[in-house]
Amino acid sequence: MSKLNLAIIFGGKSTEHEISLLSAKSILKHINADKYNLSLILIDIQGHWHLKDDIDANKGISVTLAPTSNGTSLVNLNTGEVITKLDVVFPVLHGLFGEDGTIQGFFKMVDIPFVGCGVMASSACMDKDMTKRLLRDSDIGIAPYAIASPNRKPSFEDIEKQLGMPVFIKPANLGSSVGVFKVSSKDEYNDKVEEALGYDPKVLIEKTIIGKEVECAVLGNSKPKASLPGEVITEVGFYDFESKYVDKDASSILIPADLTQSQIETIREIAIKAYLVMACEGLARVDFFVTNEGDILINEINTIPGFTNISMYPKMWEATGIPYPELIDILIELGIERYDQEQALRIVAREVK
């Protein structure tokens, strides 16, 4: 069997650039190199694409993807020469410009199979407000919340009456707990809403939920399956950026979560339902709160979850029986499967005379 020509694309213009590098390194460590001819593509923080010999290399050829006579290829931007034809790409790009549908649209325009969710699911899941609206309309439990924008900022008094204190303030379109704050006082509230608006023009103000933080990994296209859920136990008050990606001692993971068997199965069922409601494909991580009263609420859905050495998504699948290298293979197969199904659709362009 011939090797697939696979491009792993990492970095990006978002605040999660460095986390993307860690995820890419972890994937590179676990991938079965006998199955793939690998091209490593860094998108720098200015948005320029570079073909790298390895992830930490300082230099790289300026490249892009483009349709060519024999398929979609990696092209040298300086010379216009084709470097290699590609069979599939694996975006490992967290946050804006990587997880929000923008690069997925580019992949569709240049006609290349890719790992992960499509344009609509990526965009809708990136916007936490849109996610909550769609889930709520599908009778899936969510944490109560309000929205702030530059022209509409709810007063501290109104929020305290509606949601109680403390509340969480978070940009609607960022991930990995960047720009997320827990506030209790009026001064903190006013300051942190303004700070969060510096990241995104739409900010969520969310009720604090007392209970367990639980995550569930979902895998598949039209017939997805859910992993055993994992519980995040933190020493820092909430699962912030440091405890997710940097300080492995700031949080611990329990897989399966410390829940009843009935709760575990319910979480898996809700995770799959939410995945299908949001039209996800390939993969996603569904994050839950399980309250002390037993209510199960979705916090958010991540369409390109972390793949670092302490990330929950691969760990939950390992605990469910899919080792990391096999998980990578399945994700690539799902991307190609989705592409082949789309190619079979009747999409006809009419010539204008």
MOBELGI-V478048 format. One record per helix or strand of 3 or more residues. SS is the DSSP state (H for helix, E for strand). FROM is the first residue (numbers start at 0). LEN is the number of residues. If there is no record, write none. Layout:
# MOBELGI-V478048
SS_FROM_LEN / SS_FROM_LEN
This chain:
# MOBELGI-V478048
E_3_8 / H_16_14 / H_32_3 / E_35_8 / E_48_4 / E_60_8 / E_70_6 / E_81_4 / E_87_5 / H_101_9 / H_118_8 / H_127_10 / E_144_5 / H_155_8 / E_166_5 / E_180_3 / H_185_12 / E_201_6 / E_210_10 / E_229_5 / H_240_6 / E_250_5 / H_260_17 / E_281_10 / E_295_7 / H_311_9 / H_323_20
